[in-house]
């Protein structure tokens, strides 16, 4: 078992890939009102292969990237996932504070749960 919990400064979720079912207006509004258009920090919890953002659970994670952009004191986690029957691309940014510790935790998590077979 692996658990990571932190407050993200910025989260953006959008439908991806483009050939997946279109989100209905209610789903888009809920994502926008709860996450995309909120300036408050968002609670992120990663438990093994599930990422929870506020009250949304994302499963079937893939294409996971963890970066520290040049000249910025922040860590960004990007991945594709499902929530319910819908598909999404998620960008999560943690600025300042313990962003280096978070980067290390996320890299260990990614290696443990999503490493490619040799």
Secondary structure, DSSP 4 states (H G I P E B T S, - for coil): --EEEEEESEEEEEE-STTSPPPPHHHHHHHIIIIIT--S-EEEEEETTEEEETTEEEEEEEEEEEE--TT-SEEEEEEEEEETTEEEEEEEEEESTTHHHHHHHHHHHHHHHHPPP-
